[in-house]
Amino acid sequence: MSQLSLSDLNACSKDDFVAALANIFEYSPWIAQRAAAARPFAGVKALFSAMKIAVDRAPSELRLALIKAHPDLANKTQRAAGLTAESNAEQNSVGLDRLSDAEYEAFERANNAYRSKFGFPYIVCVRRQTRDSILRDFERRLPNDAKTEMQTSLEEICRIAALRLDQSVASEDKLNVHGRLSTHVLDTHGGNPAAGIAVELTELSALGMSRVVTRTVTNWDGRTDQPLIGGRPVPIGRYELTFGVGKYFAERQVATSDPPFLDQIPLRFSVSEPEGHLHVPLLVTPWSYATYRGS
């Protein structure tokens, strides 16, 4: 996606400014219209603050309309009719376009129960979530009252908007919307970083198919050249890291059993802070391994 420069947004006409940012908040160009009066902006943080102030100061009926402008999650009828490009990409990023039958039924039940109680769609920033965590969030929020859910929905809408703005506008300052997941493998038998170990990261799912997020190989320093997840939030959920250590020790002619006592090492862990840095190292010998939460 090509980005707009902040200097161009500061200098352009109000109509062009609104057109460029009309769908940062779903189907709600009035937010960009109100924020335009605060130009020029020193950075994207100031721009986002002006847009958020426009939401906070809007009358309740306009904020309710903003909430109702959002689609249900994984709704086949709405998807067939067409979502905005932004909503479509966001829902696809978490796999809502390829749910199992059990997952689809769970989302349909949750959507219907939520709409029936509150009269507006359930909203969550899906780029910070996995399919499992969304369904858990449905259950957690359903007992709330309407006032609480309206406030929570607006907070989630602002998270969605922050990520859209981060993708759309180039600025020297950055919004705090990205997290990072990394690993590091240390061969404590040889006393050195473990280079050449195959690493696979999988997002686990309770109802559907687990999904491979990335496959990579450790470099000379026992790390990966790129974060396992980076440049975006690390979605809330359960994961498994698998390390191919058997081949690593065999290639170095380390005496092991046949077959090796440790071949593929799976580490299961959970993510709860999408904008944080979670480091999951592995300390390994042919006969043992350990891990801990790093940062």
Phi and psi restraints in degrees (value plus and minus 20) as a CYANA .aco file:
   2 SER   PHI     -95.1   -55.1
   2 SER   PSI     122.0   162.0
   3 GLN   PHI    -122.6   -82.6
   3 GLN   PSI     129.5   169.5
   4 LEU   PHI    -106.5   -66.5
   4 LEU   PSI     123.7   163.7
   5 SER   PHI    -104.0   -64.0
   5 SER   PSI     125.6   165.6
   6 LEU   PHI     -83.1   -43.1
   6 LEU   PSI     -55.8   -15.8
   7 SER   PHI     -83.2   -43.2
   7 SER   PSI     -58.2   -18.2
   8 ASP   PHI     -86.7   -46.7
   8 ASP   PSI     -59.6   -19.6
   9 LEU   PHI     -85.4   -45.4
   9 LEU   PSI     -55.6   -15.6
  10 ASN   PHI     -88.3   -48.3
  10 ASN   PSI     -52.3   -12.3
  11 ALA   PHI    -113.7   -73.7
  11 ALA   PSI     -40.4    -0.4
  12 CYS   PHI     -95.0   -55.0
  12 CYS   PSI     150.9   190.9
  13 SER   PHI     -87.6   -47.6
  13 SER   PSI     142.0   182.0
  14 LYS   PHI     -81.1   -41.1
  14 LYS   PSI     -60.5   -20.5
  15 ASP   PHI     -82.2   -42.2
  15 ASP   PSI     -61.9   -21.9
  16 ASP   PHI     -88.4   -48.4
  16 ASP   PSI     -57.3   -17.3
  17 PHE   PHI     -80.7   -40.7
  17 PHE   PSI     -67.4   -27.4
  18 VAL   PHI     -85.6   -45.6
  18 VAL   PSI     -61.9   -21.9
  19 ALA   PHI     -82.2   -42.2
  19 ALA   PSI     -58.2   -18.2
  20 ALA   PHI     -89.3   -49.3
  20 ALA   PSI     -52.4   -12.4
  21 LEU   PHI    -135.0   -95.0
  21 LEU   PSI      -4.5    35.5
  22 ALA   PHI     -78.6   -38.6
  22 ALA   PSI     -55.4   -15.4
  23 ASN   PHI    -131.7   -91.7
  23 ASN   PSI       1.5    41.5
  24 ILE   PHI     -80.3   -40.3
  24 ILE   PSI     -61.0   -21.0
  25 PHE   PHI    -125.6   -85.6
  25 PHE   PSI     104.3   144.3
  26 GLU   PHI     -69.2   -29.2
  26 GLU   PSI      99.2   139.2
  27 TYR   PHI      30.4    70.4
  27 TYR   PSI      15.7    55.7
  28 SER   PHI    -156.6  -116.6
  28 SER   PSI      48.0    88.0
  29 PRO   PHI     -85.1   -45.1
  29 PRO   PSI     -36.6     3.4
  30 TRP   PHI     -81.0   -41.0
  30 TRP   PSI     -45.4    -5.4
  31 ILE   PHI     -90.6   -50.6
  31 ILE   PSI     -64.4   -24.4
  32 ALA   PHI     -84.7   -44.7
  32 ALA   PSI     -57.1   -17.1
  33 GLN   PHI     -79.6   -39.6
  33 GLN   PSI     -63.8   -23.8
  34 ARG   PHI     -92.9   -52.9
  34 ARG   PSI     -55.1   -15.1
  35 ALA   PHI     -90.3   -50.3
  35 ALA   PSI     -47.2    -7.2
  36 ALA   PHI     -78.0   -38.0
  36 ALA   PSI     -50.7   -10.7
  37 ALA   PHI     -86.9   -46.9
  37 ALA   PSI     -37.3     2.7
  38 ALA   PHI    -110.1   -70.1
  38 ALA   PSI     -18.9    21.1
  39 ARG   PHI     -84.4   -44.4
  39 ARG   PSI     134.5   174.5
  40 PRO   PHI    -103.0   -63.0
  40 PRO   PSI     132.7   172.7
  41 PHE   PHI    -120.7   -80.7
  41 PHE   PSI     116.9   156.9
  42 ALA   PHI     -94.0   -54.0
  42 ALA   PSI     -43.7    -3.7
  43 GLY   PHI    -187.5  -147.5
  43 GLY   PSI     156.0   196.0
  44 VAL   PHI     -88.5   -48.5
  44 VAL   PSI     -47.0    -7.0
  45 LYS   PHI     -84.2   -44.2
  45 LYS   PSI     -60.9   -20.9
  46 ALA   PHI     -87.4   -47.4
  46 ALA   PSI     -57.9   -17.9
  47 LEU   PHI     -82.8   -42.8
  47 LEU   PSI     -67.2   -27.2
  48 PHE   PHI     -83.6   -43.6
  48 PHE   PSI     -59.3   -19.3
  49 SER   PHI     -80.5   -40.5
  49 SER   PSI     -61.6   -21.6
  50 ALA   PHI     -84.7   -44.7
  50 ALA   PSI     -58.3   -18.3
  51 MET   PHI     -89.8   -49.8
  51 MET   PSI     -59.0   -19.0
  52 LYS   PHI     -87.0   -47.0
  52 LYS   PSI     -58.6   -18.6
  53 ILE   PHI     -81.3   -41.3
  53 ILE   PSI     -58.5   -18.5
  54 ALA   PHI     -80.8   -40.8
  54 ALA   PSI     -58.8   -18.8
  55 VAL   PHI     -88.7   -48.7
  55 VAL   PSI     -67.2   -27.2
  56 ASP   PHI     -81.9   -41.9
  56 ASP   PSI     -53.6   -13.6
  57 ARG   PHI    -112.9   -72.9
  57 ARG   PSI     -22.5    17.5
  58 ALA   PHI     -92.3   -52.3
  58 ALA   PSI     130.5   170.5
  59 PRO   PHI     -83.8   -43.8
  59 PRO   PSI     137.2   177.2
  60 SER   PHI     -79.3   -39.3
  60 SER   PSI     -55.6   -15.6
  61 GLU   PHI     -87.9   -47.9
  61 GLU   PSI     -51.5   -11.5
  62 LEU   PHI     -94.4   -54.4
  62 LEU   PSI     -56.7   -16.7
  63 ARG   PHI     -88.0   -48.0
  63 ARG   PSI     -55.9   -15.9
  64 LEU   PHI     -85.7   -45.7
  64 LEU   PSI     -59.2   -19.2
  65 ALA   PHI     -82.7   -42.7
  65 ALA   PSI     -57.2   -17.2
  66 LEU   PHI     -81.4   -41.4
  66 LEU   PSI     -63.9   -23.9
  67 ILE   PHI     -82.6   -42.6
  67 ILE   PSI     -65.6   -25.6
  68 LYS   PHI     -91.0   -51.0
  68 LYS   PSI     -33.3     6.7
  69 ALA   PHI     -93.0   -53.0
  69 ALA   PSI     -33.6     6.4
  70 HIS   PHI    -107.4   -67.4
  70 HIS   PSI     127.2   167.2
  71 PRO   PHI    -101.1   -61.1
  71 PRO   PSI     141.6   181.6
  72 ASP   PHI     -87.0   -47.0
  72 ASP   PSI     141.0   181.0
  73 LEU   PHI    -108.0   -68.0
  73 LEU   PSI     112.8   152.8
  74 ALA   PHI      39.7    79.7
  74 ALA   PSI      13.1    53.1
  75 ASN   PHI    -109.1   -69.1
  75 ASN   PSI      92.6   132.6
  76 LYS   PHI     -83.0   -43.0
  76 LYS   PSI     -58.2   -18.2
  77 THR   PHI     -85.6   -45.6
  77 THR   PSI     -65.9   -25.9
  78 GLN   PHI     -86.7   -46.7
  78 GLN   PSI     -57.8   -17.8
  79 ARG   PHI     -85.0   -45.0
  79 ARG   PSI     -59.1   -19.1
  80 ALA   PHI     -86.1   -46.1
  80 ALA   PSI     -55.6   -15.6
  81 ALA   PHI     -93.2   -53.2
  81 ALA   PSI     -43.1    -3.1
  82 GLY   PHI      91.0   131.0
  82 GLY   PSI     101.8   141.8
  83 LEU   PHI    -118.2   -78.2
  83 LEU   PSI     146.4   186.4
  84 THR   PHI     -82.8   -42.8
  84 THR   PSI     136.5   176.5
  85 ALA   PHI     -78.0   -38.0
  85 ALA   PSI     -57.1   -17.1
  86 GLU   PHI     -87.0   -47.0
  86 GLU   PSI     -68.6   -28.6
  87 SER   PHI     -83.7   -43.7
  87 SER   PSI     -59.7   -19.7
  88 ASN   PHI     -81.8   -41.8
  88 ASN   PSI     -66.4   -26.4
  89 ALA   PHI     -84.7   -44.7
  89 ALA   PSI     -59.8   -19.8
  90 GLU   PHI     -85.5   -45.5
  90 GLU   PSI     -65.9   -25.9
  91 GLN   PHI     -87.2   -47.2
  91 GLN   PSI     -58.0   -18.0
  92 ASN   PHI     -85.6   -45.6
  92 ASN   PSI     -52.9   -12.9
  93 SER   PHI     -83.1   -43.1
  93 SER   PSI     -47.3    -7.3
  94 VAL   PHI    -120.1   -80.1
  94 VAL   PSI     -18.5    21.5
  95 GLY   PHI      68.5   108.5
  95 GLY   PSI      -0.4    39.6
  96 LEU   PHI     -94.7   -54.7
  96 LEU   PSI     -27.7    12.3
  97 ASP   PHI    -111.2   -71.2
  97 ASP   PSI     -21.7    18.3
  98 ARG   PHI    -163.1  -123.1
  98 ARG   PSI      32.1    72.1
  99 LEU   PHI     -98.3   -58.3
  99 LEU   PSI     132.4   172.4
 100 SER   PHI     -91.8   -51.8
 100 SER   PSI     145.8   185.8
 101 ASP   PHI     -78.5   -38.5
 101 ASP   PSI     -61.5   -21.5
 102 ALA   PHI     -85.1   -45.1
 102 ALA   PSI     -59.5   -19.5
 103 GLU   PHI     -87.5   -47.5
 103 GLU   PSI     -63.9   -23.9
 104 TYR   PHI     -79.7   -39.7
 104 TYR   PSI     -63.9   -23.9
 105 GLU   PHI     -83.5   -43.5
 105 GLU   PSI     -58.6   -18.6
 106 ALA   PHI     -85.5   -45.5
 106 ALA   PSI     -61.6   -21.6
 107 PHE   PHI     -86.8   -46.8
 107 PHE   PSI     -59.9   -19.9
 108 GLU   PHI     -83.6   -43.6
 108 GLU   PSI     -63.9   -23.9
 109 ARG   PHI     -81.9   -41.9
 109 ARG   PSI     -64.3   -24.3
 110 ALA   PHI     -86.2   -46.2
 110 ALA   PSI     -64.8   -24.8
 111 ASN   PHI     -78.7   -38.7
 111 ASN   PSI     -66.2   -26.2
 112 ASN   PHI     -85.4   -45.4
 112 ASN   PSI     -62.0   -22.0
 113 ALA   PHI     -84.8   -44.8
 113 ALA   PSI     -60.7   -20.7
 114 TYR   PHI     -88.3   -48.3
 114 TYR   PSI     -68.3   -28.3
 115 ARG   PHI     -82.8   -42.8
 115 ARG   PSI     -59.1   -19.1
 116 SER   PHI     -82.1   -42.1
 116 SER   PSI     -57.2   -17.2
 117 LYS   PHI    -101.1   -61.1
 117 LYS   PSI     -63.1   -23.1
 118 PHE   PHI    -124.6   -84.6
 118 PHE   PSI     -41.7    -1.7
 119 GLY   PHI      61.4   101.4
 119 GLY   PSI     -10.4    29.6
 120 PHE   PHI    -166.0  -126.0
 120 PHE   PSI     144.1   184.1
 121 PRO   PHI     -93.4   -53.4
 121 PRO   PSI     130.7   170.7
 122 TYR   PHI     -89.6   -49.6
 122 TYR   PSI     110.7   150.7
 123 ILE   PHI    -146.4  -106.4
 123 ILE   PSI     111.2   151.2
 124 VAL   PHI    -166.7  -126.7
 124 VAL   PSI     129.7   169.7
 125 CYS   PHI     -96.2   -56.2
 125 CYS   PSI      77.0   117.0
 126 VAL   PHI     -87.3   -47.3
 126 VAL   PSI     -42.7    -2.7
 127 ARG   PHI     -90.6   -50.6
 127 ARG   PSI     -30.7     9.3
 128 ARG   PHI    -119.0   -79.0
 128 ARG   PSI     -13.8    26.2
 129 GLN   PHI    -150.1  -110.1
 129 GLN   PSI     145.2   185.2
 130 THR   PHI    -130.0   -90.0
 130 THR   PSI     151.0   191.0
 131 ARG   PHI     -78.9   -38.9
 131 ARG   PSI     -63.2   -23.2
 132 ASP   PHI     -83.4   -43.4
 132 ASP   PSI     -62.8   -22.8
 133 SER   PHI     -89.4   -49.4
 133 SER   PSI     -50.6   -10.6
 134 ILE   PHI     -84.2   -44.2
 134 ILE   PSI     -65.7   -25.7
 135 LEU   PHI     -84.1   -44.1
 135 LEU   PSI     -56.6   -16.6
 136 ARG   PHI     -87.0   -47.0
 136 ARG   PSI     -56.4   -16.4
 137 ASP   PHI     -87.9   -47.9
 137 ASP   PSI     -58.8   -18.8
 138 PHE   PHI     -70.8   -30.8
 138 PHE   PSI     -72.3   -32.3
 139 GLU   PHI     -83.4   -43.4
 139 GLU   PSI     -58.6   -18.6
 140 ARG   PHI     -87.3   -47.3
 140 ARG   PSI     -57.4   -17.4
 141 ARG   PHI    -109.5   -69.5
 141 ARG   PSI     -41.4    -1.4
 142 LEU   PHI     -77.8   -37.8
 142 LEU   PSI     -55.9   -15.9
 143 PRO   PHI     -92.0   -52.0
 143 PRO   PSI     -30.0    10.0
 144 ASN   PHI     -85.8   -45.8
 144 ASN   PSI     144.8   184.8
 145 ASP   PHI    -107.6   -67.6
 145 ASP   PSI     148.8   188.8
 146 ALA   PHI     -83.4   -43.4
 146 ALA   PSI     -58.3   -18.3
 147 LYS   PHI     -82.7   -42.7
 147 LYS   PSI     -64.2   -24.2
 148 THR   PHI     -82.8   -42.8
 148 THR   PSI     -62.3   -22.3
 149 GLU   PHI     -90.3   -50.3
 149 GLU   PSI     -53.3   -13.3
 150 MET   PHI     -82.9   -42.9
 150 MET   PSI     -62.9   -22.9
 151 GLN   PHI     -86.6   -46.6
 151 GLN   PSI     -63.0   -23.0
 152 THR   PHI     -83.1   -43.1
 152 THR   PSI     -60.9   -20.9
 153 SER   PHI     -81.3   -41.3
 153 SER   PSI     -62.8   -22.8
 154 LEU   PHI     -85.8   -45.8
 154 LEU   PSI     -56.9   -16.9
 155 GLU   PHI     -83.9   -43.9
 155 GLU   PSI     -62.0   -22.0
 156 GLU   PHI     -87.6   -47.6
 156 GLU   PSI     -57.7   -17.7
 157 ILE   PHI     -80.6   -40.6
 157 ILE   PSI     -60.3   -20.3
 158 CYS   PHI     -87.0   -47.0
 158 CYS   PSI     -53.7   -13.7
 159 ARG   PHI     -86.2   -46.2
 159 ARG   PSI     -62.1   -22.1
 160 ILE   PHI     -79.9   -39.9
 160 ILE   PSI     -66.4   -26.4
 161 ALA   PHI     -83.9   -43.9
 161 ALA   PSI     -59.0   -19.0
 162 ALA   PHI     -81.2   -41.2
 162 ALA   PSI     -61.6   -21.6
 163 LEU   PHI     -88.3   -48.3
 163 LEU   PSI     -58.9   -18.9
 164 ARG   PHI     -84.9   -44.9
 164 ARG   PSI     -61.2   -21.2
 165 LEU   PHI     -86.3   -46.3
 165 LEU   PSI     -59.8   -19.8
 166 ASP   PHI     -79.5   -39.5
 166 ASP   PSI     -57.9   -17.9
 167 GLN   PHI     -95.1   -55.1
 167 GLN   PSI     -46.4    -6.4
 168 SER   PHI    -115.9   -75.9
 168 SER   PSI     -48.0    -8.0
 169 VAL   PHI    -141.1  -101.1
 169 VAL   PSI     107.3   147.3
 170 ALA   PHI    -110.5   -70.5
 170 ALA   PSI     106.9   146.9
 171 SER   PHI    -170.8  -130.8
 171 SER   PSI     134.8   174.8
 172 GLU   PHI     -86.4   -46.4
 172 GLU   PSI     -55.2   -15.2
 173 ASP   PHI    -109.4   -69.4
 173 ASP   PSI     142.0   182.0
 174 LYS   PHI    -151.0  -111.0
 174 LYS   PSI     126.1   166.1
 175 LEU   PHI     -96.8   -56.8
 175 LEU   PSI     128.4   168.4
 176 ASN   PHI    -104.2   -64.2
 176 ASN   PSI      57.0    97.0
 177 VAL   PHI    -144.0  -104.0
 177 VAL   PSI     -20.4    19.6
 178 HIS   PHI    -130.3   -90.3
 178 HIS   PSI     127.1   167.1
 179 GLY   PHI    -140.6  -100.6
 179 GLY   PSI    -193.3  -153.3
 180 ARG   PHI    -174.4  -134.4
 180 ARG   PSI     116.7   156.7
 181 LEU   PHI    -141.9  -101.9
 181 LEU   PSI     106.8   146.8
 182 SER   PHI    -158.9  -118.9
 182 SER   PSI     148.7   188.7
 183 THR   PHI    -164.3  -124.3
 183 THR   PSI     148.5   188.5
 184 HIS   PHI    -177.4  -137.4
 184 HIS   PSI     106.1   146.1
 185 VAL   PHI    -129.9   -89.9
 185 VAL   PSI     105.0   145.0
 186 LEU   PHI    -135.5   -95.5
 186 LEU   PSI     106.2   146.2
 187 ASP   PHI    -105.1   -65.1
 187 ASP   PSI      76.8   116.8
 188 THR   PHI    -100.4   -60.4
 188 THR   PSI     -28.5    11.5
 189 HIS   PHI     -96.1   -56.1
 189 HIS   PSI     -66.0   -26.0
 190 GLY   PHI    -110.1   -70.1
 190 GLY   PSI     -34.4     5.6
 191 GLY   PHI      54.9    94.9
 191 GLY   PSI      19.0    59.0
 192 ASN   PHI    -173.4  -133.4
 192 ASN   PSI     143.5   183.5
 193 PRO   PHI     -81.4   -41.4
 193 PRO   PSI     126.3   166.3
 194 ALA   PHI    -116.3   -76.3
 194 ALA   PSI      82.8   122.8
 195 ALA   PHI    -111.3   -71.3
 195 ALA   PSI     125.1   165.1
 196 GLY   PHI      64.9   104.9
 196 GLY   PSI      -3.9    36.1
 197 ILE   PHI    -107.4   -67.4
 197 ILE   PSI     108.5   148.5
 198 ALA   PHI     -92.1   -52.1
 198 ALA   PSI     112.1   152.1
 199 VAL   PHI    -145.8  -105.8
 199 VAL   PSI     113.3   153.3
 200 GLU   PHI    -148.6  -108.6
 200 GLU   PSI     110.5   150.5
 201 LEU   PHI    -128.5   -88.5
 201 LEU   PSI     106.5   146.5
 202 THR   PHI    -144.0  -104.0
 202 THR   PSI     114.1   154.1
 203 GLU   PHI    -106.7   -66.7
 203 GLU   PSI     101.7   141.7
 204 LEU   PHI    -105.2   -65.2
 204 LEU   PSI     129.5   169.5
 205 SER   PHI    -156.4  -116.4
 205 SER   PSI     117.7   157.7
 206 ALA   PHI    -100.8   -60.8
 206 ALA   PSI     -54.6   -14.6
 207 LEU   PHI    -128.2   -88.2
 207 LEU   PSI     -49.0    -9.0
 208 GLY   PHI    -134.9   -94.9
 208 GLY   PSI    -183.1  -143.1
 209 MET   PHI     -97.8   -57.8
 209 MET   PSI     115.4   155.4
 210 SER   PHI     -85.5   -45.5
 210 SER   PSI     132.3   172.3
 211 ARG   PHI    -145.1  -105.1
 211 ARG   PSI     106.1   146.1
 212 VAL   PHI     -92.0   -52.0
 212 VAL   PSI     103.4   143.4
 213 VAL   PHI    -106.0   -66.0
 213 VAL   PSI     -65.3   -25.3
 214 THR   PHI    -180.4  -140.4
 214 THR   PSI     134.6   174.6
 215 ARG   PHI    -146.4  -106.4
 215 ARG   PSI     117.9   157.9
 216 THR   PHI    -175.6  -135.6
 216 THR   PSI    -198.6  -158.6
 217 VAL   PHI    -154.4  -114.4
 217 VAL   PSI     119.7   159.7
 218 THR   PHI     -88.5   -48.5
 218 THR   PSI     127.4   167.4
 219 ASN   PHI    -111.9   -71.9
 219 ASN   PSI    -188.0  -148.0
 220 TRP   PHI     -78.7   -38.7
 220 TRP   PSI     -44.8    -4.8
 221 ASP   PHI    -116.5   -76.5
 221 ASP   PSI     -12.7    27.3
 222 GLY   PHI      57.8    97.8
 222 GLY   PSI     -12.9    27.1
 223 ARG   PHI    -128.4   -88.4
 223 ARG   PSI     157.7   197.7
 224 THR   PHI    -122.3   -82.3
 224 THR   PSI     128.7   168.7
 225 ASP   PHI     -82.0   -42.0
 225 ASP   PSI     -52.7   -12.7
 226 GLN   PHI    -144.7  -104.7
 226 GLN   PSI     133.5   173.5
 227 PRO   PHI     -76.0   -36.0
 227 PRO   PSI     131.2   171.2
 228 LEU   PHI     -81.8   -41.8
 228 LEU   PSI     -59.2   -19.2
 229 ILE   PHI    -156.2  -116.2
 229 ILE   PSI     111.1   151.1
 230 GLY   PHI    -181.7  -141.7
 230 GLY   PSI     142.9   182.9
 231 GLY   PHI      52.3    92.3
 231 GLY   PSI      -5.0    35.0
 232 ARG   PHI    -185.1  -145.1
 232 ARG   PSI     151.0   191.0
 233 PRO   PHI     -84.5   -44.5
 233 PRO   PSI     131.6   171.6
 234 VAL   PHI    -112.0   -72.0
 234 VAL   PSI      87.8   127.8
 235 PRO   PHI     -79.2   -39.2
 235 PRO   PSI     119.1   159.1
 236 ILE   PHI     -79.8   -39.8
 236 ILE   PSI     111.1   151.1
 237 GLY   PHI     141.5   181.5
 237 GLY   PSI    -191.0  -151.0
 238 ARG   PHI    -128.5   -88.5
 238 ARG   PSI     118.6   158.6
 239 TYR   PHI    -155.1  -115.1
 239 TYR   PSI     143.2   183.2
 240 GLU   PHI    -154.3  -114.3
 240 GLU   PSI     107.8   147.8
 241 LEU   PHI    -122.2   -82.2
 241 LEU   PSI     108.6   148.6
 242 THR   PHI    -136.2   -96.2
 242 THR   PSI     109.4   149.4
 243 PHE   PHI    -136.1   -96.1
 243 PHE   PSI     106.5   146.5
 244 GLY   PHI    -107.9   -67.9
 244 GLY   PSI      61.7   101.7
 245 VAL   PHI    -108.0   -68.0
 245 VAL   PSI     -43.9    -3.9
 246 GLY   PHI     -79.9   -39.9
 246 GLY   PSI     -67.5   -27.5
 247 LYS   PHI     -84.2   -44.2
 247 LYS   PSI     -57.8   -17.8
 248 TYR   PHI     -78.7   -38.7
 248 TYR   PSI     -70.3   -30.3
 249 PHE   PHI     -90.3   -50.3
 249 PHE   PSI     -54.8   -14.8
 250 ALA   PHI     -83.2   -43.2
 250 ALA   PSI     -61.5   -21.5
 251 GLU   PHI     -86.0   -46.0
 251 GLU   PSI     -42.2    -2.2
 252 ARG   PHI    -118.5   -78.5
 252 ARG   PSI     -10.6    29.4
 253 GLN   PHI      35.2    75.2
 253 GLN   PSI      17.8    57.8
 254 VAL   PHI    -100.3   -60.3
 254 VAL   PSI     110.9   150.9
 255 ALA   PHI     -85.8   -45.8
 255 ALA   PSI      99.4   139.4
 256 THR   PHI    -156.8  -116.8
 256 THR   PSI     155.4   195.4
 257 SER   PHI     -95.5   -55.5
 257 SER   PSI     148.6   188.6
 258 ASP   PHI    -147.6  -107.6
 258 ASP   PSI      88.7   128.7
 259 PRO   PHI     -92.2   -52.2
 259 PRO   PSI     144.8   184.8
 260 PRO   PHI     -84.3   -44.3
 260 PRO   PSI     123.4   163.4
 261 PHE   PHI     -78.1   -38.1
 261 PHE   PSI     -62.8   -22.8
 262 LEU   PHI    -138.3   -98.3
 262 LEU   PSI     102.3   142.3
 263 ASP   PHI    -136.7   -96.7
 263 ASP   PSI     -91.8   -51.8
 264 GLN   PHI    -126.4   -86.4
 264 GLN   PSI     102.6   142.6
 265 ILE   PHI    -124.3   -84.3
 265 ILE   PSI      96.3   136.3
 266 PRO   PHI    -117.3   -77.3
 266 PRO   PSI     111.4   151.4
 267 LEU   PHI    -137.4   -97.4
 267 LEU   PSI     100.8   140.8
 268 ARG   PHI    -123.3   -83.3
 268 ARG   PSI     115.8   155.8
 269 PHE   PHI    -173.5  -133.5
 269 PHE   PSI     149.7   189.7
 270 SER   PHI    -144.3  -104.3
 270 SER   PSI     132.2   172.2
 271 VAL   PHI    -133.7   -93.7
 271 VAL   PSI     111.7   151.7
 272 SER   PHI    -146.8  -106.8
 272 SER   PSI     -27.6    12.4
 273 GLU   PHI    -146.2  -106.2
 273 GLU   PSI      70.6   110.6
 274 PRO   PHI     -79.7   -39.7
 274 PRO   PSI     -49.8    -9.8
 275 GLU   PHI    -116.4   -76.4
 275 GLU   PSI     -13.0    27.0
 276 GLY   PHI    -111.9   -71.9
 276 GLY   PSI     157.6   197.6
 277 HIS   PHI    -130.0   -90.0
 277 HIS   PSI      96.6   136.6
 278 LEU   PHI    -131.1   -91.1
 278 LEU   PSI     101.6   141.6
 279 HIS   PHI    -133.3   -93.3
 279 HIS   PSI     105.4   145.4
 280 VAL   PHI    -140.6  -100.6
 280 VAL   PSI      69.8   109.8
 281 PRO   PHI    -104.4   -64.4
 281 PRO   PSI     142.4   182.4
 282 LEU   PHI    -148.6  -108.6
 282 LEU   PSI     105.4   145.4
 283 LEU   PHI    -127.8   -87.8
 283 LEU   PSI     101.8   141.8
 284 VAL   PHI    -159.4  -119.4
 284 VAL   PSI     125.1   165.1
 285 THR   PHI    -146.8  -106.8
 285 THR   PSI     155.6   195.6
 286 PRO   PHI     -82.9   -42.9
 286 PRO   PSI     -34.4     5.6
 287 TRP   PHI    -142.6  -102.6
 287 TRP   PSI     -25.0    15.0
 288 SER   PHI    -177.9  -137.9
 288 SER   PSI     143.3   183.3
 289 TYR   PHI    -175.1  -135.1
 289 TYR   PSI     140.7   180.7
 290 ALA   PHI    -168.3  -128.3
 290 ALA   PSI     137.9   177.9
 291 THR   PHI    -166.0  -126.0
 291 THR   PSI     151.6   191.6
 292 TYR   PHI    -182.4  -142.4
 292 TYR   PSI     147.4   187.4
 293 ARG   PHI    -106.7   -66.7
 293 ARG   PSI      98.2   138.2
 294 GLY   PHI    -126.7   -86.7
 294 GLY   PSI    -198.0  -158.0
